[in-house]
Structure formats: structure tokens, C-alpha cells
Amino acid sequence: MKKETIVKTIPAMAGYIFLGSAFGILAQSQNISLWVALGMSIFIYAGSMQFAAVGLLMNPVSLIQTFIISFSINARHLFYAITMLKPFQNIGKRKPYMIFGLTDVSFSMVLDEHEHDVMYHMIVLNHLYWIVGTLIGYLIGSSMTLPTQGIEFSMSAIFLLIFVDKVKEKKPYPTVLGLSVGVVCLIVFNANFFIIPSMIGIIMGLSYDFTKLPLSLSSNR
């Protein structure tokens, strides 16, 4: 593993250890065992859904309701995987794990990478950070009493962080496209159903070949 790869994941490490700790604290506060909490971080590895799963474990609902909730929260990951099908095309046996590990942060990091080994190590490191964070948070929660109200907002906070980071890259088209499509779909489909249409619209927008557009009216004649 290259030293440069580790350096690139340091921002993710800071965020994931913090967020993983938040999940660990929440899980411990609800008397979920350490092994279950770690198992969720290893085998589920879906931050938003893990926070939601704590509530589902405490207040069980039907399997159909659980499926609908899980699909609604994690539907965006389907589009992450679709987007990376071509970059992951010749990656070999590591492909299933790399698709599994495409969290929001990992996806934003590997999207601009071209070396398969770098992509793989980034995804592995980010997963380890999340697991370590879960362990740290659980141990902290076991040793002291901490308020957990509103702790689930930490996932929303990292989405804002990713957005700000992308804005700083000064690549306006993806940012404007995402905001525009998201707002339109929110108005049309309302807050309960806008995520999937938004992702479809964003992928279509990012995939469109703008070289097929007619020449600008402002071009020289």
C-alpha cells in the first residue's frame, strides 16, 4: 500500500472515526452488544442505515416495512455501483467487495482515481476507519453517560462536508446539476420519494455527451 494512498484517506479517517464513534455510542446506549455493533459495521457498513437500524431493533416493524426503509435510505448506493461498473471492469476478484464498500465518502474519493490498487486500498482503509470508530464509540459509551439525542444528524453533517469539498474543486457542472435535479425532484415527488428520481436524473446528466449539442449561437459564423 502506497504512503500517498494513506495520506489521501486522512480526511476520511477523521470523519469516519468520528461518525463511527457516534454510531458506537448510540448502539451502546440502546444496550446493543458490542459484537452486534461491530458486526453491523463490518457486514452492513451503511452509516445512515446503521443509525436507522438501531431504531428498528428497538422498535421492530414488519419485514416489508424494514425492506422499504432500507431500500429508501440506501437506494443511492445502487447508482454508485452503476457509475463505477466501467472503472471496476477489469479489477478482478476484488470487485464485489469494492462495490460493497462504495459509501458516500469512498465513492467521492475513488471517482477521480484511475489506479485499481489505489481505489481498493482507499475503500479498505475507509471501512477500517468506520469499524475502529464504532469500537471507540462503544467503549466511550460504556465508560460514561453521554446524551444521544440528535446524534443521528452526524450523517447529514458529513453529506454537507462532501458537498462543500466538491464545491471547492471548482467543477461547477456536477454541483449545479445535483442541486438542480434534487430541487426539481423534491418539488415534484416530495421528500419521501425524491431520492431515486434524483439519482436517475443526475446519472443521465453526467452521462450525456455534450459534444452532440449544436454549436453555440454565440460562436463565429
C-alpha positions as CSV (number, residue, x, y, z in Angstrom):
1,M,0.0,0.0,0.0
2,K,1.4,3.4,-1.0
3,K,2.0,6.0,1.6
4,E,0.3,8.5,-0.7
5,T,-2.9,6.4,-0.5
6,I,-2.9,6.6,3.3
7,V,-2.4,10.3,3.2
8,K,-5.3,10.8,0.8
9,T,-7.6,9.0,3.2
10,I,-6.7,11.0,6.3
11,P,-9.7,13.4,5.9
12,A,-11.9,10.3,5.6
13,M,-10.3,8.8,8.7
14,A,-11.1,11.9,10.7
15,G,-14.7,11.9,9.6
16,Y,-15.3,8.1,9.8
17,I,-13.8,7.6,13.2
18,F,-16.0,10.4,14.5
19,L,-19.1,9.1,12.8
20,G,-18.3,5.5,13.7
21,S,-17.9,6.6,17.2
22,A,-21.3,8.3,17.1
23,F,-22.8,5.0,15.9
24,G,-21.0,3.1,18.6
25,I,-22.2,5.4,21.3
26,L,-25.8,5.2,20.1
27,A,-25.7,1.4,19.8
28,Q,-24.3,1.1,23.4
29,S,-26.9,3.5,24.8
30,Q,-29.6,1.1,23.4
31,N,-27.9,-1.9,25.1
32,I,-26.9,-3.4,21.7
33,S,-24.0,-5.7,22.3
34,L,-20.5,-4.8,21.2
35,W,-20.3,-7.8,18.8
36,V,-23.6,-6.9,17.2
37,A,-22.5,-3.2,16.7
38,L,-19.2,-4.3,15.2
39,G,-21.0,-6.9,13.0
40,M,-23.2,-4.1,11.7
41,S,-20.2,-2.0,10.8
42,I,-18.4,-4.9,9.2
43,F,-21.2,-6.6,7.2
44,I,-23.8,-3.8,6.8
45,Y,-21.4,-0.8,6.5
46,A,-24.0,1.7,5.6
47,G,-23.8,4.7,8.0
48,S,-27.3,6.1,7.6
49,M,-28.9,2.7,7.6
50,Q,-27.0,1.6,10.7
51,F,-28.3,4.6,12.6
52,A,-31.8,3.8,11.4
53,A,-31.3,0.1,12.2
54,V,-30.8,0.9,15.9
55,G,-34.3,2.3,16.0
56,L,-35.6,-0.7,14.1
57,L,-34.0,-3.1,16.5
58,M,-35.5,-1.2,19.5
59,N,-39.0,-0.9,17.8
60,P,-39.3,-3.9,15.4
61,V,-41.5,-3.5,12.3
62,S,-42.6,-6.0,9.6
63,L,-40.0,-7.3,7.2
64,I,-41.7,-5.4,4.3
65,Q,-41.5,-2.2,6.2
66,T,-37.9,-2.9,7.1
67,F,-37.1,-3.6,3.4
68,I,-38.8,-0.4,2.2
69,I,-37.0,1.7,4.8
70,S,-33.6,0.1,4.0
71,F,-34.1,0.5,0.2
72,S,-35.2,4.1,0.5
73,I,-32.2,5.0,2.6
74,N,-29.6,3.1,0.6
75,A,-31.0,3.4,-2.9
76,R,-28.3,5.8,-3.9
77,H,-25.7,3.1,-3.5
78,L,-27.2,1.3,-6.5
79,F,-26.3,4.3,-8.6
80,Y,-22.8,4.5,-7.1
81,A,-22.2,0.9,-8.2
82,I,-23.7,1.5,-11.7
83,T,-21.4,4.6,-12.1
84,M,-18.3,2.5,-11.2
85,L,-19.1,-0.5,-13.4
86,K,-16.7,0.6,-16.1
87,P,-13.8,1.8,-13.8
88,F,-14.2,-1.5,-11.9
89,Q,-14.5,-3.6,-15.2
90,N,-11.1,-5.3,-15.0
91,I,-10.5,-5.2,-11.3
92,G,-10.8,-9.0,-10.7
93,K,-11.9,-10.7,-7.6
94,R,-11.8,-7.5,-5.5
95,K,-14.8,-6.1,-7.5
96,P,-17.6,-7.4,-5.2
97,Y,-16.0,-6.0,-2.1
98,M,-15.2,-2.7,-3.8
99,I,-18.8,-2.3,-4.9
100,F,-19.9,-3.2,-1.3
101,G,-17.6,-0.6,0.1
102,L,-18.8,2.3,-2.0
103,T,-20.1,4.5,0.7
104,D,-20.7,8.2,0.0
105,V,-17.2,9.2,1.1
106,S,-15.4,6.3,-0.7
107,F,-17.3,6.9,-3.9
108,S,-16.4,10.6,-3.9
109,M,-12.7,9.6,-3.4
110,V,-12.3,6.8,-6.0
111,L,-14.3,8.7,-8.6
112,D,-11.2,10.7,-9.6
113,E,-8.8,7.8,-9.3
114,H,-7.6,5.5,-12.1
115,E,-5.3,3.0,-10.4
116,H,-7.2,-0.1,-9.2
117,D,-4.8,-0.7,-6.3
118,V,-5.3,2.8,-5.0
119,M,-9.1,2.5,-5.3
120,Y,-9.1,-0.8,-3.4
121,H,-6.8,0.4,-0.6
122,M,-8.9,3.6,-0.2
123,I,-12.1,1.6,0.2
124,V,-10.4,-0.9,2.7
125,L,-8.9,1.9,4.8
126,N,-12.2,3.8,5.0
127,H,-14.0,0.6,6.1
128,L,-11.4,0.0,8.8
129,Y,-11.8,3.6,10.0
130,W,-15.5,3.1,10.4
131,I,-15.0,-0.2,12.3
132,V,-12.4,1.3,14.6
133,G,-14.7,4.3,15.2
134,T,-17.5,2.0,16.2
135,L,-15.3,0.3,18.7
136,I,-14.0,3.6,20.1
137,G,-17.5,5.0,20.4
138,Y,-18.9,1.8,22.1
139,L,-16.1,1.9,24.7
140,I,-16.6,5.6,25.4
141,G,-20.4,5.0,25.8
142,S,-19.6,2.1,28.2
143,S,-17.4,4.2,30.4
144,M,-19.5,7.3,30.7
145,T,-23.1,8.5,30.2
146,L,-23.5,10.7,27.1
147,P,-26.6,12.4,25.7
148,T,-27.5,10.7,22.3
149,Q,-30.4,13.0,21.2
150,G,-29.7,14.3,17.7
151,I,-26.6,12.2,17.3
152,E,-28.0,10.7,14.1
153,F,-27.6,14.1,12.5
154,S,-23.9,13.4,12.2
155,M,-24.5,11.6,8.9
156,S,-26.2,14.6,7.4
157,A,-23.2,16.6,8.5
158,I,-20.8,14.5,6.5
159,F,-23.0,14.9,3.4
160,L,-22.7,18.6,3.8
161,L,-18.9,18.2,4.2
162,I,-18.7,16.2,0.9
163,F,-20.8,18.9,-0.9
164,V,-18.5,21.7,0.4
165,D,-15.4,19.7,-0.6
166,K,-16.8,19.3,-4.2
167,V,-17.7,23.0,-4.4
168,K,-14.1,23.9,-3.6
169,E,-12.9,21.8,-6.5
170,K,-14.3,24.4,-8.8
171,K,-16.1,22.0,-11.1
172,P,-19.5,23.7,-11.3
173,Y,-21.4,21.3,-13.6
174,P,-21.8,18.3,-11.3
175,T,-22.6,20.6,-8.4
176,V,-25.2,22.7,-10.3
177,L,-26.6,19.5,-11.8
178,G,-27.0,17.8,-8.5
179,L,-28.7,20.8,-6.8
180,S,-31.0,21.5,-9.8
181,V,-32.2,17.9,-10.2
182,G,-32.5,17.4,-6.5
183,V,-34.7,20.5,-6.0
184,V,-36.9,19.7,-9.0
185,C,-37.4,16.1,-7.9
186,L,-38.1,17.3,-4.3
187,I,-40.9,19.6,-5.6
188,V,-42.3,17.0,-8.0
189,F,-42.1,13.8,-5.9
190,N,-42.0,15.3,-2.3
191,A,-39.5,14.4,0.4
192,N,-40.5,10.7,0.7
193,F,-39.8,9.7,-2.9
194,F,-37.4,12.2,-4.5
195,I,-34.1,10.3,-4.0
196,I,-34.4,7.7,-6.7
197,P,-35.7,10.0,-9.4
198,S,-32.9,12.5,-8.4
199,M,-30.2,9.8,-8.8
200,I,-31.6,8.8,-12.2
201,G,-31.6,12.4,-13.4
202,I,-28.1,13.0,-12.1
203,I,-26.7,9.9,-13.8
204,M,-28.4,10.9,-17.1
205,G,-27.0,14.4,-16.8
206,L,-23.5,13.2,-16.1
207,S,-23.6,10.6,-18.8
208,Y,-24.9,12.9,-21.6
209,D,-22.4,13.5,-24.4
210,F,-22.4,17.3,-24.8
211,T,-20.3,17.1,-27.9
212,K,-23.5,16.2,-29.7
213,L,-25.1,19.6,-28.9
214,P,-25.4,22.1,-31.8
215,L,-22.8,24.9,-31.9
216,S,-23.5,27.8,-29.6
217,L,-25.4,30.7,-31.1
218,S,-22.5,32.9,-29.9
219,S,-19.9,31.0,-32.0
220,N,-18.3,32.6,-35.0
221,R,-20.2,32.2,-38.3
